[in-house]
């Protein structure tokens, strides 16, 4: 079988189209003043089955599966285990607790997906007019990466999403506590605490345009900060740490004028243009604008370091999930054309993100390939090992 094929992306396209169709049904029911709850529940159930009952997909299952098999049950834990864990203490204890109750990796994955999707759906319900449409953007924009590859990171994201209520009312103490809990699952959650003042900014369109133009000028000039930053810190680190940093900075994501670049530019421009209209329908619009500008800036200026792009900008992708959904409820002259173009971009992105052997979909319901077989495919197709 070929390692790259459009066929691999078909299941992902199908699940996205199903969500779009259910969103259409949801809108029809609302116009008829009928409850869309059954359609929304069906949307959630279908996505949960697709994500939660998956086989060994993408790459990081290679470590997560071994980690789950190796973690001691709660009553077997020792101080030595806690000191030698390769993950944050909160995630390690959470994993150990679950294994004590149910010692099955696939049930563990399903349980995690249920928690993740449930919390994310509650946030969608709070900040968008549809709890179905945002899942289309979730599928297209890194949501599956979180579920399949970043099981620790997504827990940090969940605590950030829970803390949005505190951010909304300016309760700094509760916001800090919530994201500190996120740090126990993944240390990257520390950034949510650091950027609290940034998330509270009420943006002016002119300032956003200056940032937008500045980032584009730097990106198109080939000025990226990833390897520059790594080189700066290498002199301050020991040999072992330096080698670890070098492992991270090897390789770059696609740079220059790519489909991804055009997509990010167009969508960020739309966010800036409709800033005031977003505020009318979303009381936290400026928070999600802040997240979007962080995603756009970090993705552009650190695109010379693939591992950075695959980890840190994703922490702010919630801005895209929410604002792109809000865009469907804003009135403007070229709305049908713009929204059709965005959906086409999403479908293109889904194909390009899932057209390789590591994305080959299978499900527990009809049978999955073994861990060893999928691990070998990862090793063959990537430099993961």
Phi, psi and omega in degrees: 000140179294149180278342178232123182201142176300330182302327180297330184276346186302314179301324181289322175295318181299315182294326178291318179295320177301316179297322177297316179296319178293326175297318177300317178296320178301316181294320179298315180297319179295322178295330179271006182059035177249153183288130177266012189301319180296321179293319179295320178294320178296318178303312181296315182298315181298316180292322178297317178297317181296315184275313188286331182258021180295164171272215181268097186246158180062223189237321192284354173300335179305319178271321184295322179295313179297319179299318180293319179296327185272335185296133178289155171292160190305318182283354178258355183295143175236166177300323179299319178299316182293326180284330186262000182297142180271359179239172179295151189297323181296313179294322182297315180291321178298316178295318180295319179298315180296317180297329177297326182274312181223112183268069180212121185298320184287326173294322176301315178297317180297315180299315179299316180296321178299312180299312182300307184293326179295311180296317180297319179297321179297323177292319177301317181296329183281325189244003175225168180272358180220137175264005179255309183307317181300335179290337173296316179286330174300315180294319184282327187244078165072357180299318179291329174299317176300312186290320186270327188245336190236059185295332176279314181302320185294332177292323174297319177299319181299317179296324175296316180297321177295326183283354182299326177299318178293320178297321182299321183261003178075026178273087186296320183299311181294324177298315180296314181300316183298315182282338171295320175299323176299323179297333179290342179258327172202129187296341180297342179296344177303328182296330178295326178289318183296322187269013181309311180298325180295321182289343181270359182291136170263108193284146168256141184302322181298319179295317179298320179295321178297314178298314181301312180293319180298316179296318179295320179297315179296315182297311182289341176275358180078016180266102178242156190255353186299298182290330176299316179294318180297316180299323180297318184278340182301322181291342183263356185249160176284178184299313183297315180294321180299319179296323179295318178297317180299323177300324182285325187269355176292128177089149179231156173281173179299130182239174182085196181275091181250174176301319179297320179295312180301317179299312181296320181295312182298314183291321178294323176298318178298320179298320181289315182299318185260025182307310183294323180290327175298320182297330180292321186257353183220111184293343179249027184305319183293328176297316181285332171295317178301315178298319182293319180291327175294315178301311182299315183291311181296319180297319183286313188277346178241024183288352176278358178233101187302317185294328178293314181298326182280355183237300194279314177302331182299337180298343184242013184291346177304329178300319179289317180302318184282309186291323177296325176290317177301327183301331181289347182247016176253138181265128173203162192301314185262029188303310183300318180295314182296314182293323176297319179296319179296317178297320177297319177298318180298314181295322176297317180296320179299318179296310184293335181274345188227029184257022180241168185300330182288344178263000181306115190275137167216166189219145182302330183301318180249005175110142181234157176285155184292159177303315183297318181296315180288325177297318179296325177295320177297314181296323181288321188272336183234180174257031186304321183274000000 
